[in-house]
């Protein structure tokens, strides 16, 4: 099995902390859970398979963490509704958990109560170089990058002050001059890294 080499951390500021939301209204009653579902699709799905070397963290309202590990991930499909159903199962699993330990939900998906700072600590313990994606950051093609990479990005809202506090000191990168949707940023990061691994692009590093 592939070792994790890419990680994404997506902050969901309005996604639900309880599982009592309808799958038919993800943008409304489910607090823009549709954005997190699309991020999961872009993080893992290829045309005919799944990226096994990827890990995705969803940080819901700064309190609940859902982790998807490509090595073990099953049942992830392109449609938002089925992805939301997997996330809802994870949220339901969390309801009787004490803060701290990860608990499995469905294959490749686990959940725990925790904060963005906990995700940062976990990634740093696994030797990931962590970058924050934002428009004002340095263009990703201007720098060389290590093999184990993690990227933090926000949903439809800007980073909150407490988010920025947890991300203090981390370098900022940009995928382009315009503000893009979160799932598009993930797709562009994957494409950039795929091109580099295939030797199709030269890095303009100063």
Number of C-alpha atoms within 10 A of each C-alpha: 8 10 11 19 16 22 24 25 25 24 27 23 21 17 24 19 19 15 17 12 15 14 18 12 14 20 13 14 15 22 17 19 28 21 22 27 25 20 25 26 21 20 26 25 16 11 5 5 8 18 18 19 17 22 24 23 23 26 24 24 16 19 14 21 26 24 24 25 21 26 18 13 18 15 11 21 14 16 12 21 18 15 21 23 16 19 25 23 17 24 25 17 19 25 13 8 14 10 12 11 12 18 17 16 20 18 16 17 24 23 27 23 22 19 17 27 15 14 18 18 12 12 17 13 9 11 14 21 18 21 21 22 23 23 16 14 16 16 16 20 19 13 12 13 13 8 14 16 19 22 21 24 21 23 20 15 10 13 16 12 9 12 16 14 12 15 19 10 10 13 13 19 21 20 22 17 11 10 12 13 15 21 21 15 22 25 15 14 20 16 12 16 18 13 13 16 11 8 9 9 13 11 12 10 9 6
